[in-house]
Amino acid sequence: MQDRIDKLFSQVDDPRVAGRCLHRLKDIVFIAFCTLVSNGEDLEDMVEFGEQRKEWLSEILELPNGIPSHDTFNRVFQIVAPEQLSISLEADAEVLLESVRGKLISLDGKKMRGVSPTSRGNKGLYILSAWVSENRLCIGQKKVKDKRNEITALPELIDMLNLAGSTVSIDAMGCQTSIAEKIIAAQANYLLAVKENQGDLYDQVSDDFT
């Protein structure tokens, strides 16, 4: 099992200083992954999952210094390359999910709890995720600076995924012609929210539904 875990995250480079780390990167990432699969949401959930499943985790991970702390999870996910993590998650998702055809994929960004600013210039950790609702599975993620940067990350995330045959839903921030065209080019359908500040489009959609 440990060999399979090492292989799964083999493409994720460890950006930390060698010889000064108390925890293996693969242990940290695996615990975080299991937490999210178990419907956990934040850094505190990762620590809680690790403590509750410590006996099982000890059988398949090295855990040289026990379960990592909240601060350790925070520091690692602030500096690890999100693109490399996405590659690993996509590879794992392909095993669990053969096809997204006919399924709803929600592209949504949120600030992770437990990473609130504690110093000047730190705006926290925002993650844009592609979530397959039916399977409760994340198939891709992009790290963004803040909520406003989601619009630039959306096309990049769409390009990363095989969306053919699925329906992609995005909130009003993603209601852009270029986004809709990119989803169509990916051979998928789209479901976009429209707000009143989008003027003529909002009136046209309201009239059509009426």
C-alpha positions as CSV (number, residue, x, y, z in Angstrom):
1,M,0.0,0.0,0.0
2,Q,2.8,2.4,0.8
3,D,4.4,1.8,-2.6
4,R,1.1,2.7,-4.2
5,I,0.8,5.9,-2.2
6,D,4.4,6.8,-3.1
7,K,3.6,6.2,-6.8
8,L,0.4,8.2,-6.7
9,F,2.2,11.3,-5.3
10,S,5.5,10.8,-7.0
11,Q,5.1,13.8,-9.3
12,V,4.6,16.2,-6.4
13,D,7.9,17.9,-5.5
14,D,8.7,18.7,-1.9
15,P,9.6,22.4,-1.7
16,R,10.7,22.2,1.9
17,V,14.3,22.3,3.1
18,A,15.7,18.8,3.2
19,G,16.7,17.5,6.6
20,R,14.5,20.0,8.5
21,C,11.1,18.3,8.1
22,L,9.4,16.3,10.7
23,H,6.8,14.8,8.4
24,R,7.0,13.1,4.9
25,L,5.2,15.1,2.2
26,K,3.4,12.0,0.9
27,D,2.0,11.3,4.4
28,I,0.7,14.9,4.6
29,V,-0.9,14.8,1.2
30,F,-2.4,11.4,1.7
31,I,-4.0,12.4,5.0
32,A,-5.4,15.5,3.4
33,F,-6.7,13.5,0.4
34,C,-8.5,11.0,2.7
35,T,-10.0,13.9,4.7
36,L,-11.5,15.4,1.6
37,V,-12.8,12.1,0.3
38,S,-14.4,11.6,3.8
39,N,-16.3,14.9,3.4
40,G,-13.8,16.9,5.5
41,E,-13.3,20.6,4.5
42,D,-10.4,22.3,6.2
43,L,-7.1,22.0,8.0
44,E,-8.6,21.2,11.3
45,D,-10.6,18.3,9.7
46,M,-7.3,16.9,8.4
47,V,-5.8,16.8,11.9
48,E,-8.9,15.3,13.4
49,F,-9.1,12.7,10.6
50,G,-5.4,11.8,11.3
51,E,-5.9,11.4,15.0
52,Q,-9.1,9.3,14.6
53,R,-7.6,7.0,12.0
54,K,-4.0,7.0,13.4
55,E,-3.9,3.2,13.9
56,W,-4.9,2.5,10.3
57,L,-2.7,5.3,8.9
58,S,0.3,3.9,10.9
59,E,-0.1,0.6,9.0
60,I,0.3,2.3,5.5
61,L,2.3,5.5,6.2
62,E,5.6,6.1,8.0
63,L,4.4,8.9,10.3
64,P,7.9,9.4,11.9
65,N,6.5,12.1,14.2
66,G,2.9,11.2,14.4
67,I,0.1,13.2,12.8
68,P,1.1,16.6,11.4
69,S,-0.3,19.7,13.1
70,H,-2.7,22.2,11.7
71,D,0.2,24.6,11.0
72,T,2.1,21.9,9.2
73,F,-0.8,21.3,6.8
74,N,-1.2,25.0,6.3
75,R,2.5,25.7,5.5
76,V,2.8,22.7,3.1
77,F,-0.3,23.5,1.1
78,Q,0.7,27.2,0.8
79,I,3.9,26.2,-0.9
80,V,3.4,22.9,-2.7
81,A,2.8,23.3,-6.5
82,P,-1.0,23.0,-7.1
83,E,-0.5,21.9,-10.7
84,Q,1.5,18.8,-9.5
85,L,-1.2,18.0,-7.0
86,S,-3.8,18.2,-9.6
87,I,-2.0,15.7,-11.8
88,S,-2.0,13.2,-9.0
89,L,-5.6,13.9,-8.1
90,E,-6.6,13.5,-11.8
91,A,-4.7,10.2,-12.1
92,D,-6.5,8.9,-9.0
93,A,-9.9,10.2,-10.1
94,E,-9.5,8.4,-13.5
95,V,-9.4,5.1,-11.5
96,L,-12.5,5.9,-9.5
97,L,-14.4,7.6,-12.2
98,E,-14.3,6.2,-15.7
99,S,-16.3,8.9,-17.4
100,V,-18.1,12.2,-16.5
101,R,-20.5,11.8,-19.4
102,G,-24.0,12.8,-18.3
103,K,-22.9,14.1,-14.9
104,L,-22.9,17.5,-13.3
105,I,-19.6,19.1,-12.6
106,S,-19.6,22.2,-10.4
107,L,-16.8,24.7,-10.8
108,D,-16.7,26.7,-7.6
109,G,-14.1,28.6,-5.5
110,K,-14.0,29.1,-1.8
111,K,-11.6,30.2,0.9
112,M,-10.5,27.3,3.0
113,R,-11.4,27.6,6.7
114,G,-8.4,27.7,9.1
115,V,-6.2,29.8,6.9
116,S,-7.4,33.3,7.8
117,P,-4.9,36.1,7.5
118,T,-2.5,36.4,10.5
119,S,0.0,38.7,8.9
120,R,0.0,41.7,6.5
121,G,-0.4,40.7,2.9
122,N,-1.8,37.2,3.7
123,K,-5.2,36.9,2.2
124,G,-5.7,33.2,3.0
125,L,-6.0,30.2,0.7
126,Y,-8.5,30.2,-2.1
127,I,-9.2,27.0,-4.1
128,L,-11.1,26.7,-7.3
129,S,-12.4,23.1,-7.6
130,A,-14.2,20.9,-10.1
131,W,-16.6,18.7,-8.1
132,V,-18.5,15.8,-9.5
133,S,-21.7,15.9,-7.5
134,E,-23.0,12.4,-8.2
135,N,-19.7,10.8,-7.2
136,R,-18.8,13.4,-4.5
137,L,-15.4,13.5,-6.1
138,C,-13.0,16.4,-6.9
139,I,-11.3,15.9,-10.3
140,G,-9.3,19.1,-10.5
141,Q,-8.2,22.2,-8.5
142,K,-6.5,25.5,-9.1
143,K,-5.1,27.8,-6.4
144,V,-6.2,31.4,-6.8
145,K,-5.1,34.6,-5.0
146,D,-8.7,35.7,-4.0
147,K,-12.3,35.5,-5.1
148,R,-11.7,38.0,-7.9
149,N,-9.1,35.9,-9.6
150,E,-11.4,33.0,-10.1
151,I,-12.4,34.4,-13.5
152,T,-8.9,34.0,-14.8
153,A,-8.4,30.5,-13.3
154,L,-11.7,29.1,-14.7
155,P,-10.4,28.7,-18.3
156,E,-7.2,27.1,-17.1
157,L,-9.2,24.6,-15.0
158,I,-11.5,23.8,-17.9
159,D,-8.5,23.1,-20.1
160,M,-7.2,20.7,-17.5
161,L,-10.3,18.5,-17.5
162,N,-12.0,16.0,-19.9
163,L,-15.5,17.4,-19.7
164,A,-17.0,15.7,-22.8
165,G,-20.7,14.9,-22.3
166,S,-21.0,16.5,-18.9
167,T,-22.9,19.6,-17.7
168,V,-20.7,22.2,-16.1
169,S,-22.2,24.6,-13.6
170,I,-20.6,27.9,-12.5
171,D,-21.9,30.8,-10.4
172,A,-22.6,34.3,-11.8
173,M,-18.8,35.2,-11.8
174,G,-18.3,32.6,-14.6
175,C,-21.2,33.9,-16.7
176,Q,-19.0,35.1,-19.6
177,T,-19.2,34.5,-23.3
178,S,-15.6,33.2,-23.4
179,I,-16.3,30.7,-20.6
180,A,-19.4,29.4,-22.3
181,E,-17.5,29.0,-25.6
182,K,-14.7,27.1,-23.9
183,I,-17.2,24.7,-22.3
184,I,-18.8,24.1,-25.7
185,A,-15.4,23.5,-27.3
186,A,-14.8,20.9,-24.6
187,Q,-18.0,19.1,-25.9
188,A,-19.9,19.8,-22.6
189,N,-23.1,21.6,-21.7
190,Y,-23.1,24.6,-19.3
191,L,-25.4,25.9,-16.6
192,L,-24.5,29.5,-15.6
193,A,-26.1,31.7,-13.0
194,V,-27.2,35.2,-14.2
195,K,-27.6,38.2,-11.9
196,E,-29.5,41.4,-12.4
197,N,-26.3,43.4,-12.9
198,Q,-25.8,41.6,-16.2
199,G,-28.5,43.9,-17.7
200,D,-29.9,42.8,-21.1
201,L,-28.9,39.1,-20.6
202,Y,-30.8,39.0,-17.3
203,D,-33.9,40.5,-18.9
204,Q,-33.8,38.2,-21.9
205,V,-33.4,35.1,-19.7
206,S,-36.2,36.2,-17.4
207,D,-38.5,36.9,-20.3
208,D,-37.7,33.4,-21.8
209,F,-38.6,31.6,-18.6
210,T,-41.7,33.7,-18.1
